[in-house]
């Protein structure tokens, strides 16, 4: 019997030894960087197609030219807003095997989800070394920092609140000017309806419906109220919340009859083509500009402020961070340097359809829309996008609650109750 | 040559140390790694999940402090959970009945030793080899109310008949069962066909001599004899119903969560909202649901083995 036990013990200990995670390499010295970096660098992003991929490839080229010894492992995982990438990232983080660097929206989301749990390295040394404190605008620096320390390097600025419209559809309905407020919008929408044209593009978005809700929310709030909803100084029982929900529902009445049946990707494809269901207007961030260019339909498309959004620049910055225990820390830092660099940002952004975070970007490289956006970035009220203001759990809940209202029960009061609960649940204002 | 080999085989135990020459000891040694792996990766993790479901871990920061039934309370009060339970019932009823009935009918037809049996068998089994993501995407397009099958119906002259399929706010789940059944019926057919082929010809002949027609033959001889196969089919399709995740991840959760499932709800809570405790509660609930399904099966298998 004793022998059995001995054998079993040996087996158990062998099995346990086999289960031990591979020891991670010791993190390199803070300031020291290998003279000639080699090896690989694994970078997570959700850029897997279109202008996004072209931009990513362009910045990878800059990286390869600067660090020829390092192999760039592009671990991009597609899926709108990074929903899929985040799932994989979460699993890797929990398993103690982070990638070397990963894409994330700057803001409260990354702070709450990654910085506070102690998963990220502070990047003060990098910002100082690369002079980033001087070339990034203060509003961005505030947004990427937690308790004074920056944690992510933003590579671009996207404007999230643009109204895109098809010129030919407007013309067909006898509309000469895009609507500037929602009253005008509903007049225009009726005109379009009479002409048999859906006024607004829509889709059953699931958790992504928070995007569209954001447009309506910003139409009925001032900047202070909007920010207050996410820092807890304004409660979600505010009348503006219900007003935005009502507006959202009312606007969707002017979408094509089958809007619930199609995905957002289908809706976007429709906008670029000529179907009966092609909407005249689509509300979307300016990542859509990259799509418009890749389809070659710039001539057919106009853009303007979303109704009641005049002077507001809702922005989101794609950023990259440095997880603790990154297996190739030196290479990750090299990557972050490229992300922060002028040539890196100027290679990436014209293709991605976004503007550089750095204030010294080369304006001549950017097209008409992006130059206009660069101007607006200087003159408009800058409001971070929801994804940068609040924890991911609230973003997901908000999307699901709004989507459930739009596609299911249609009860504004119930949706607001659920939002109040969700805000409490995600610790807004704690 | 033969004798040389057997001589070498005989000498094999002699090569082992004395304490290993016992068959039982070798058996334990060989089985130990899998037993340990199963214990760790299945049972310990089950217990771990159960514990997380009563912990306070509802954000990315690991927090394993005891929360009591907080997560469970939240789960049973969540309207989405109620919808998911209704969806589960709809899906299980539609999916299991279709798989079993269609699978059985196909097997019965093939069992008549028709010409081209191999061809048809392959055709029926083919969907099982297709990835659920691929078939889900194809079915999604087939069932889009504004196109797909509805276009076919409209072209046949029934323009006012326009089912909403998976977009139906209450019964969307039933449309989804068609996708699932298309995929899995072929496998159930293979199960039944194997079962039918295992029934000795003498039985059939005896029944025919006794005057049994085809229907009586199936009703009184084949179906009762195929009970173990039906049992297996129920367990497999039942487990598939509980664990359904792929379909909502492809076609979305539908209007008012009409096509949401427990699996997708668990995924979204855990990985998109970092509510690990709540996600673990859903996982545990799904596990408990599957016990009444698997337990009778296990008992019958054990009983058979004993006999």
Interface residues (C-beta under 8 A of the other chain):
Chain A: X3 X4 X7 X8 X11 X12 X15 X19 X83 X86 X87 X90 X91 X93 X112 X113 X114 X116 X117 X118 X119 X204 X206 X207 X257 X258 X260 X261 X262 X263 X277 X391 X392 X393 X396 X397 X400 X403 X404 X407 X408 X409 X427
Chain B: X19 X25 X28 X29 X32 X33 X36 X37 X40 X58 X59 X60 X61 X62 X80 X144 X145 X146 X167 X169 X252 X253 X254 X255 X256 X257 X258 X267 X268 X271 X272 X273 X274 X275
